[in-house]
Amino acid sequence: MIPKYLQIFNNRSIKHIILTSGRAGTKSSYASIRSDYQLVSDANGSVVVLRKHHNKLRKTVYKEMLRGISRLQIPKNKFRITKSPMEITYKKYGTTMYFAGSDGIDDTKGIIDEDKPIKLVVLDELTEFFDDGEGEDELTNIEATFVRGNKGGFQMIYLYNPPKNPNAPINLWCKKMEKREDCIHIHTDYRDVPEDWLGPDLIASAEMMKKADPKMYRWVWLGEAIGVDELIYYMFSDRHRQKPDPDRRYDRIYIGGDYGQQNATTFEAFGLDTYRKKFPGLGEYYHSGRESGRQKSPSEYARDLVEFMDGLHEQYENRIVYIFLDPSAKGLAEEVRRATRTGLDYQVFLRDAENDVALGISRVQKALVFDIMSISPKQEYAVQEFGTYEYDKKSIEKGKEVPVKEADHCMDAIRYVVMGAWSKIKHWLPKDETPEEIDICDISSREVREEDEYL
């Protein structure tokens, strides 16, 4: 483990250990070594590992704890390792590591051996407990649940990457905990880790972001709560406004659509350039009933969309179009299906857009920071919105970033299309920019099946 963690490894007098970091700060590696060591070093102490959501355990902390056994150079046959339930038991002592989601703690309590009380609780991705749970109150309840039966040496380890916003509830909680005598907070980043542990590719990835966007680098790689810019896409600049190559051909075109009855309806089109690893903007459809004085029906918008796609097909000779449509626009989706069922020289696949606003914004920001996505001069409404799309000031002060719901139709459409194409785009980012998604395949089996049937 890195030197910064040596001071706490054998110190059982500290009850609360908060470990924060930027990317590759090795806090998860430390937690796995410490948790596995608990099982083999204390014949009467077990471990509980928690995440807020149970369905994320197996591919994250469970795998990490198995790696920890290897790092300790203990043969795995010394343990009984099961997946259902997820448990790791040291055979010699019968000490066990239990895994649970916060909403399933009662299930875990029922199987814990009272003779071997929980001595260590590890809470991974702590931000989830604040974003999706009850925050500090929930952590207090967890402590009360597992501290019972202990006569000393009980510890809780909290792991998270700090949010940007200094006012985020978890950041305020951390500052409050730092004042306690029984708490220690250790922050690390990749610079605390020996270079030969990380490898040149990871270090190059960090340096690339440092050059492209120093502020984003400080948050992602150094783990600093850098503050939240009111302007959401502050990194959007002249370098992102590029004319698409009129002679280039795109096998696939992706379109994001945001629908409004009185508000604007817009379709934003991008080409998937797998050769250059780029996602250039190709064109835009925009109509506002309020501004034009004329409302359009869903069937009219569907016809306009077909005409828009026909123009793109004529210029770029694409065979496939993916449309990621505002998931609330069910009526428009039905009209689009009807309008694209037959008579086209290309195949249309219609999808409900993923509408996770925070994740979508983060992905668009990455596509801009690393110059993967560009915007065509034809996308003039999108260019305008990039310069005005902001977080609500009061929401920032409260620790929650909520975009202002004004003049955001193109921003929604672009967020939808980036989310839809992310399984391709993410592989064009520098190494380790999307670690949470390493298990997602490049092309979904559904896409492969549908495209094969068409082609």
N, C-alpha and C positions, 0 to 999 in steps of 0.2 A: 504494500500500500504506500501511498505517497507520504512524505514526512509530516505533512500537516495533520494527518489523522493519528499519528503514533501516540500523541498525548492523551487520547481518549480511549484507546483500544482496551486497556486493562483497568481503566478507572471506573469503578462501579458506584462512586459517590455522586456522580452526576445523574440526575433523574431524567432530564429532558435534553436531548441532543438534536439540534437543528442543523441540517447539512444542506446548504444551497450552493448552486454553481451555475456557470454557463455550460455550454455544450462540452462534453468530454472532460468534465471535472472529476470523474471517477467516484462520485459519491455512491452510486449504485453498487459498484464493485466493492467498496468498503463495507457497505451494509450487508452484502452477501457473505463476505468473509467473516464479519463480526457475528452474523446470525448463525452460520454453520458452526463457528467456533463455540458458540453458546451451548450447542447440543452436545459437543464432545468434551467440553471442559467442566461442565456442571451436571452432575448426575441427578440433580433435582430441579432443573430449570428448563422449561420449554419456551417456544417462540411462537408468536402470531404475526403474520404478515398481512397487512390490509391495503386494499385499494377501495376507492369509493364504489366502483362498479365491478361486480364479480366476473363478468365476461372478459375482462382484460387481464386477469391474473395469469393464465397459463402461458401466454406468449411474452410476458414481461417479467414479473418478479419471480415466478416459478422457475423459468429458464435461468434467470440470474443466480438464484440460489444453488442450482445444480452446477453452474460454472464455479461458484465459490468453493464447492467441494474439491473440484479439480485444482483450484488455486492453492488450497491448503494441502494438496498432494495426499489426500486420504482416499484410499480405494472406495469406489462407490458400493462395492459389495458389503461394506461395513454398515450400510444404511438400507432401510426398507423404503423404497420410493414408489408412491402410488399417484395415479392421476385422478381417480374417482373413489374416494375424495382425494384432493390434492394434499398430500402429506409427505414429509420427509422425517423418518424416525431413525435415530442412532440406535442400532441393535443392542449394543453393550449396556446402555443405561435405560433405554426405552424413552428417552427424551425426544420430543416431537416438534416439528415445525408445521403449524397449521396455516392455511391460506383462506382468506374470506373477503367478501365484499362487505362494506360497512352496513349495508341493508340486510346482511345475513349473519350478523354477529351471534344472534341467539342460536343458530344452528351450530356454530363453532363452540359456543359455551357448553353445549350438551355433550360434546365428545372429549372435552379436555380432562385429563387425568388429574384429580385433585391432589394426588401425591407428588405430582411434578408440576407445580404452578407455573404460570407464565412469568418469566423473568424479563423477557424482551418483547416489546411491541414495535414493529416497523410499519410506518405509514408512508407508502410510496405515492408519488404524484399528489402531494398534499393540496395543491390548488383545486383539485376536484372536490375536496371536502368543503371548500368555501364556495366554489361556483355552483355545485349541484347539491350541496348539503346544507347543514346548519352551522358550519364554520367552527368557531371556538366552542360553542355549546356541545357540538358533536364530539369534538376531541376530548372535552372534559368527561363526557359520558363513557367514551372508550377507555379512558384511563381508569375510571371508577369500576368498569367491568372487569378489567384484567389485573388490577393491583391487588385484589383480594387474595389472601392466603400467603402473601409475601412478608417476610420478616426483615427484608433489606435486599438491596441490589437490584430492585426493579428499575427498568429503564425504558424510555420511549425514544425512538429515532424517527425524525421527520425529514422527508426528502422532497425537495421541489426546486424548480427553476423560477426565480422571482419574476412576477409580471412586470411589464413596463411601468405601470402606473404606481408611483410611490404611495398613493392613497388606496390602493387595492386592499381589501380587508385582510388578506393573508400577510401583506407587508406590514400593516399596522399591528397585527397579532405578533409577528416576529419581534418588532421593536418592544412590544410590551413584555414578551417572554425574556428578552435579553436582560431585563432589569431584575429577574429572579436569580437568587443565589444558587438554585439547583439546576440552572440551565446554562448551556454553552451553545454558541452559534459559530459555526465554521463555514466560511465561504471559500470556494476554490474555482479555478478556471483551468483551461488546458495548459496554460503556462506553468502551472504547478506540477505538471506531469512530465516525466522524462520523455524526451523526444522519441526515443526508440520504442516506447510503449505505444505511441500514437501513430507513428509512421509518417512519411513525407506527404502523402496525399491529404491526410486530415489537416495537417498544418497549412498546406497550400490552400485548402478550402477556406480556412479561417482568414488567411492573409488576402485571399481574393475578395472576401466580403469587406474586410477592413479597407481595402482600396476602393471598392465600389460604393460602399455606404458605411462610413465610420460609425454613425450613430446606431444603425442596426447591428453592426459588429459588436458594439459595447453591450447590447442587450443579449444577442444570441450567444456570443462566444465568451464574453466576460461576465454575463449574468447580472449586469447592473440594471437597477430600476431607473431607466433613463428619462422617464416622463413621457407623456403622450402628446404628440403634436395634434393640435386641433385639425389641421389639414391631414386627412388620412393618407393620401398618396403623395406625400411631400417629395418623394423621390422621382415623381414624374417630371420630365424635362424635355427640352427640344430634341434630345437624342432618341427619345421614344416616338417622335412623330416622323414616320418614314413612309414614303410611297412604296406600295408593294410592287414587286417586279412583274410587269404585265406579261412577260413571256414565260414565267414560271408556271408549272402545272402542279396541281394539288390533288392527290388521290382522294383525300378527305377534306371536307370543309365543316367547321364547327360553328354553330350559331346559338347564341344565347338570346332568349326573348323575355322581355318584361311587359306585362299587359296591364292596361288601365282603361276604364270606361270613360271617365271624364279626364283622367290624367293621361300622360303620354303612353303610347305603346311603341316599343323599339325592338329591333332585331339587330344584333351586332355579330358580324361574320369574321371568322379567322381561318387561316389556312394552316394545316399541319405539315410543316416542312421538316421531315425526319432527316433529310440529308444535312441541312445546315443547323438543325436543332433549334429551330425558331418557330414562333407562333405569331405570324404577322397579321395585323388587321387588314381586312380586304374591303369592307363596305359597311354601310349602315342604312337601316330603314327607321324613320322616326315620324310619328304623327301624333299630335296633341289635339284632342277634340276641343279642349278649353281654349287653346291658342288659335286654332283655325276656325273655331265657330261651327265645326261640323263633326258630329260624332259618327263613328264607324261601328258596324256590327262585327261580331266574331267572324262571320262568313266573309266579310269584306277584308278583314285583316288576313284571313287565311289566303284569299286570292292575291293580296298584295305580297304576302310572304312567298308564294309560288313564283310570282313575277320576279321578286328579288332573287330567289334561288336560280331561276332560269338565266338571269343576267350573269350571275357568278359562274354557272356551269358553262355558259357560252364563252366566257373569257378564260376560265381556268381548267376546263375540261375534266372536272372532278366526277367520279363515279358514285360517290357516297356523301350524304349530308347527315350530320348528327345535329338535332335540335334539342336544346335543353331549355325547357319552357317553365316560366313562373308556375310553381306547383299549385297555386290557387286558381289558375286560369283553366278550369276544367272545360268550360264551354268552348274556349278558343282551341284547346287541344283536340276536342272532338271534331271541330271544323277543319283543323289542319290534317287530321287523319283522313277525313273524307276527301279533302282537296288533293292529297298526295298519294291516294290509293292506286291510281292508274294514270297512264298517259305521260309519264315523265321519262326522260332519258338518263336518269340517275335514281338511286335508291335513297329514300328518306327514313331515318330511324328517329323516332320521337321519344324523348325521355322527360320525366319530371325532374326539374333541377333540384340539386341538393341545396337546402336553404340555411345552412349553418353560417350565419353572417360573420362571426369572428374568424372562423377557420377560412372562409372564403376570402376575406380581406387579407389575411396573412399570406395566402397562396398567391393572390394577385400581386401583393407587395414583393414577394420573392421573384415572381416572373418579371417584374419591372427592374428590381435591383440587379439581377443577373442578365438583363437585356435579352431575355427570351421572347418577351411579348413587345410588339410595337403597335402603334395606332396609325391608321391611314388618314391622310388629310380629308378623305371622304367621310370619316367618322367625326364630323365637326361637333355634333352635340356631345359626344363622348369626351372630346378634347376640352370642351367648356366645363363639363362636370368634374373632370380630373382636377381642375383648378379651384373648385368650390366645395367639393365633397368633404364634410367636416364632422367631427364628433361634437355632440352637444356638450357645452362647457360645464353645465351643472352635473352631467353624468360623470365627467372626468373627476370633478371634485368629490363625488361620492364613491369613486373607485371602480366605476363600471363605465366602459366605453360604449356609448350608444350613438350611432350615426344620426345626424339630423335627417328627418324624412322629408327633404325638399330637394327638387332637382337631382334625383338620384336614380332615375330610370335606366340610364345607360350604365351606371355603376352596378346596378343590380344585374343587368343583362350580362355584363362582362364578368361579374363574379360567378354567375351561373355557368358560363361557357368555360371558364378556367377550372371550376370544380369538375365539370364534365370531362375535360381533356386531361385532368391531372395525372391519370395513370400513365400518360405518355410524357407529359411535361416534366414530371418529377425526376425522370432519369436524365434530364439535361442539366439539372442543377449540379453544383460542385458536390463532391463526395460528402456524405453525412449531413446533407441539408434536410433530409426527410427521414430520420431514423425511426419515427413512429409508424412508418408505413412500409417497412422492409418486407413484410410478408404479403403485400398486395402484388398480384401479378401484373405484367405489362398490359396485356389485353385480356379482358374478362372472357370467360368461356361463352357467355351469352353473345358478346360482340362477334367472336370468332364464328360461332354457329350461324348467326344471322347473315354475316357478310359472305360466308361460304355458300349459303343457300342462294343469295342473290347473284354472286359472281359465277 
